[in-house]
Amino acid sequence: NNQGGGQHCSRWMMWAAYIDPNYSGGEYDEYFGDNPPGTLDCHSPDSEWVLIGVYRQEFYQYIEQISKHLWAIDDYEYIVALAGLEYMT
């Protein structure tokens, strides 16, 4: 009914960080290669992954930060992420 005075509400997201104590330095192939020795099973109750934190962050800032660290500034994906951020604001 637009009684909010034109103000928008913030969107927040929660995310969790884990470490694999059994990681042996195999990078991508450790989890996704042919016959990978590691498993991405931090969601499983019998997993050996260790939870190191649960975080809350404004959605816009999360997308901004993750896009900076995933793609180079001239990658198509980064440009699309920035366009999405522009649309959000």
C-alpha positions as CSV (number, residue, x, y, z in Angstrom):
1,N,0.0,0.0,0.0
2,N,3.1,2.2,-0.3
3,Q,2.9,3.7,3.2
4,G,6.6,3.2,3.8
5,G,7.5,6.7,2.7
6,G,9.5,5.4,-0.3
7,Q,12.0,3.6,1.9
8,H,13.2,0.2,0.9
9,C,14.0,-2.7,3.3
10,S,17.5,-4.2,3.3
11,R,18.0,-7.8,2.3
12,W,20.4,-9.9,4.3
13,M,21.9,-13.3,3.8
14,M,23.5,-15.7,6.1
15,W,26.5,-17.9,5.2
16,A,28.7,-20.4,7.0
17,A,32.4,-21.0,6.6
18,Y,33.9,-24.4,7.1
19,I,37.4,-25.9,6.9
20,D,38.3,-29.5,5.8
21,P,40.9,-30.8,8.4
22,N,41.8,-33.5,5.9
23,Y,42.6,-31.2,3.0
24,S,45.9,-32.3,1.4
25,G,46.5,-29.5,-1.0
26,G,44.9,-31.0,-4.1
27,E,43.1,-27.8,-5.0
28,Y,40.2,-28.3,-7.5
29,D,41.1,-31.9,-8.2
30,E,40.8,-32.8,-4.5
31,Y,37.0,-32.4,-4.7
32,F,36.1,-32.4,-8.4
33,G,38.7,-34.3,-10.3
34,D,38.5,-37.9,-11.5
35,N,38.2,-40.1,-8.3
36,P,38.5,-37.2,-5.9
37,P,39.9,-38.1,-2.5
38,G,37.9,-35.3,-0.7
39,T,34.2,-34.8,-0.4
40,L,32.2,-31.6,0.0
41,D,29.9,-33.0,2.8
42,C,30.0,-30.3,5.4
43,H,26.1,-30.6,5.6
44,S,26.3,-34.2,6.7
45,P,26.1,-35.0,10.4
46,D,29.0,-37.4,10.2
47,S,31.2,-35.0,8.3
48,E,34.7,-34.2,9.6
49,W,34.5,-30.6,8.3
50,V,34.8,-28.0,11.0
51,L,32.4,-25.0,11.2
52,I,34.5,-21.8,11.9
53,G,31.7,-19.2,11.7
54,V,28.2,-18.2,10.6
55,Y,27.9,-14.7,9.2
56,R,25.2,-12.2,8.3
57,Q,25.8,-9.7,5.6
58,E,23.7,-7.3,3.6
59,F,22.9,-9.1,0.3
60,Y,24.2,-6.2,-1.9
61,Q,27.6,-6.2,-0.1
62,Y,27.9,-10.0,-0.3
63,I,27.4,-10.1,-4.0
64,E,29.8,-7.2,-4.5
65,Q,32.5,-8.9,-2.4
66,I,32.1,-12.4,-3.9
67,S,32.1,-11.1,-7.4
68,K,35.4,-9.2,-6.8
69,H,37.1,-12.4,-5.7
70,L,35.7,-14.8,-8.3
71,W,36.2,-12.9,-11.5
72,A,38.7,-10.5,-13.1
73,I,37.4,-7.0,-13.7
74,D,37.0,-7.6,-17.5
75,D,35.3,-11.0,-17.3
76,Y,31.8,-11.2,-18.6
77,E,30.6,-12.7,-15.3
78,Y,31.9,-9.8,-13.4
79,I,30.2,-7.3,-15.7
80,V,26.9,-9.2,-15.3
81,A,27.3,-9.2,-11.5
82,L,27.9,-5.4,-11.6
83,A,24.8,-5.0,-13.7
84,G,22.8,-7.0,-11.2
85,L,24.1,-4.7,-8.4
86,E,23.1,-1.6,-10.4
87,Y,19.7,-3.1,-10.7
88,M,19.4,-3.7,-7.0
89,T,20.1,-0.1,-6.1
